[in-house]
């Protein structure tokens, strides 16, 4: 199952099932590269400035996290991508998540 939604402003959420960490990283990187390639100096497209994206993702096993935890961890990964240089992918593998008190 795949589900895509706008979660606010310029942020989108994608829910994928049956995907492991390596495939998630590869997919996110492919999306990032394609966005970068479609803008800037590419004369085939009307967007004159370079557009890049930062991607934060969480990979977990079914029923390990609730939706709010998944969203929070993905959001943290996104902000890590932005704070460490932008135009990059940060994927967190959270198999056994437990919150500290």
N, C-alpha and C positions, 0 to 999 in steps of 0.2 A: 504494500500500500504506500502511496505517496500523497502527501498533503502539503499544499503551499498556501501561505496566508501572509498578508501584510500585517505586521505587528505594531507599526507606528512609523511615521515620518519616512525615512529612507531605509527602514529595517524590515526584513522579511524572514519568516520562519518556514523551514521545510522539515517535514517529518517523513523519514524513510524507515521502512522495516526490512528486516533480513539483510543488513549490511554490516560488514565488519569494519574495524578501524582503518585498515589499509585501503579498502575500497572507498570509505568515506573521505579519507585524505585525498585519494586520487581524483575523486569526483569533484570535491571542493577546489582542488588545484586547477583542474581542467576548466571549471566555471570561471575562476579568477583570471586565468590566462586568456580565455576567450573574450571576456569583458575588456581586458587591457588591449587586446589585439584589435578590437573593433573600433577603437577611438584614437584620437591623437593624429599621427602622421598618415593614417590610412586614407588615401584619396577616395575610396569607395563609399565612405560614410560621411554624413553631413555634420557630425559632431566635431567641431574644430578643436576642442580641448581634450586632453587626456582624461579618461575616466578610469578609476580603479575601484576595487572593492576589497574589503576586509571580511573574512569569514571566520566565525567562531562556531564550533560544533562539539557535540557530546555524543559519545557512543556508549550505550549501556545495554544490559540484558533486560528482557521483558520483565516488568513488575519490580524492578530494582528501585526506581525513583518515581516520585509522583510528578505530574506535569509542571508544577511550580518549581520543583528542584531542577528539573531538566532545563527549563527556561532560564533560571538564574545561572546555572553553570554554563550554558551556551552563551548567555549575555556576558559573563565574566571572560570567557574565551574570546569573544568578539572584541571586548575592550582591551584585552591583552594584545591581540593582533594590531589594533589601532595604536596602542601606546608603545609598541616595539617596532614601529616603522611603517605601519599601514601597508596596503596592497599585499597582504599575506594571509595565510590560513593557519589557524590554531585549532587543533582537534584534541579533545580530552577523552581518554578511555576511562570510563568510570564503571568498572564491573562491580565492585563492592563498595558502594557509597555509604558512609555513615557520617552524620553531622556531629561535630564536637559541641558539648554544652556551652 
